[in-house]
Amino acid sequence: MSNTMKYSLFIAVIIAFLGACNSGTDTKNLKDVDQTEEMDPESIRDSRSAGESNVSNPEPKFEFNTMEWNFGTVVEGMKPTFVFKYKNVGNDDLIISGCEASCGCTTPKWTKKPVPPGGTGEIHVAFNSTGKHGIQHKTVTITANTNPPQTILKVTGTIDRK
């Protein structure tokens, strides 16, 4: 097909499209459009937040039972453990791609399968107090498909020497 024929076909399609768009417009439809401008801005905002936000923002979201674990005072060599429980209160499957402790003495294990909206998961954390003493402050950084992508859990406690 030559360039002239392509151009002519393109113009014909544009003209047909514009004609179809204008043929359905009448004063009743224009009047309806004008009325939306007179609506109370608060009611427009309320109608948008009443369900459209879930569709336009399909993100998973953590809701933890607690974000901090204080294991109290333990004797050096003990290995206290704790389970951080969470619920996915978002609108899409929550997937944890990793959990990293700030120190080798803290070991996290987590739910590896996707957690659907409304579902629950767990992050098991063990703290090895061997070779430690005094007040301890550790963190577990969770990387997931959430916004923000990283969530930090805190682990604190005190180690007494044997």
NORVENVEN-V767762 format. One record per backbone hydrogen bond with DSSP energy under -1.0 kcal/mol. CO is the residue of the C=O (numbers start at 0). NH is the residue of the N-H. Records with the same first field share a line. If there is no record, write none. Layout:
CO: NH / NH
This chain:
1: 5
2: 6
3: 7
4: 8
5: 9
6: 10
7: 11
8: 12
9: 13
10: 14
11: 15
12: 16
13: 17
14: 18
15: 19
16: 20
17: 21
18: 22
21: 24
25: 29
26: 30
27: 31
28: 32
29: 33
30: 34
31: 35
39: 43
40: 44
41: 45
42: 46
43: 47
44: 48
51: 55
52: 56
56: 58
58: 90
60: 88
62: 86
66: 153
68: 155
71: 157
73: 159
74: 77
77: 128
79: 126
81: 124
83: 122
84: 64
85: 120
86: 62 / 88
87: 117
93: 114
94: 144
97: 142
99: 140
102: 105
104: 127
106: 125
108: 123
114: 93
115: 118
118: 87
120: 85
121: 110
122: 83
123: 108
124: 81
125: 106
128: 131
133: 158
135: 156
137: 154
138: 101
139: 152
140: 99
141: 150
142: 96 / 97
148: 143
150: 141
152: 139
153: 68
154: 137
155: 70
156: 135
157: 73
158: 133
159: 75
